[in-house]
Amino acid sequence: MVERTEPLDESVREALASVSTATLTTILFNKGLRNCFMRDVHPVRTGKRTMVGPAYTLRFIPSREDVDSLFERDSRTDLQRVTAETVPAGAVLVIDSRGDASAASGGALLALRMQVRCVGGIVTDGGFRDSPEIGRLAMPSFHRRAAAPPVVVSHHPQDVQLPIACGGVAVIPGDVIVGDDEGVVVIPRHLASEVAMLAVGKEKIEAFIAREIRLGRPVTGLYPPGEQALKDYETWIAAGSPEHGPEWRAR
């Protein structure tokens, strides 16, 4: 079994960072995994690098007034703040907020601390406060929507590194989390290498298909690729995958 804190192989990370979540969900669907794309979880700000890393999980339960106080939180023991100091570099912090964005699941200072510690990204199915500041960080971040009220209004951090739900998807510590401008997908760790390889191959052939469409070729027999299209693809690969070439003409 893969250790929960084991870093992701760099070649796998690079491959996953080069493909889209749309491609990944198709590959996972073909493997029988339908529920792997988080629902109602969006980039705090689009246009950032693709987020890739093993999941490090934090679970919130509803807050309770006799337990949670904004003015009595001890950063040495408060699980939310301790997690910001212990989530491994390269990992993605995934927070189960029960889909509740009535109060924050985190704010800009903790996010900044995690960026300084080289954390790979942060995800919640709740909301972040200070979301404009979090959006300006280089570290990718995803939430349901902005939530200005402090965490104790709605959330109590209960445990870390246990299986959770986020955006309606099961997340097991160590699962590979990939996020882009469309959203966040969860890849079972034992499938990550194979899924990465298949996704890269799929996007390569789709780049060829897109090129042919731009040159005027109809989609019939091209998407999905038929026998002739596959032969043409192999020729294109052998030629070094040129972006431009002789205009395609119907045979």
Protein Blocks (a to p, Z undefined) as FASTA:
>chain_A
ZZfklccdfklmmmmmmpcfklmmmmmmmnopablccghiacfbghiacddddddddddd
dddfklpcfklccfklmmklmmmmmocghiacdddehhpakbcfbdfklmmmmmmnopab
dcdfbdcehklmmmmpmbdcddfbdcfbafklmpccfbghiacdeehiacdehiacdddf
kbccdddfklmmmmmmmmmmmmmmmmmmmmmmmnopafehkaccdfklmmmmmmmmmnop
aabdcddddZZ
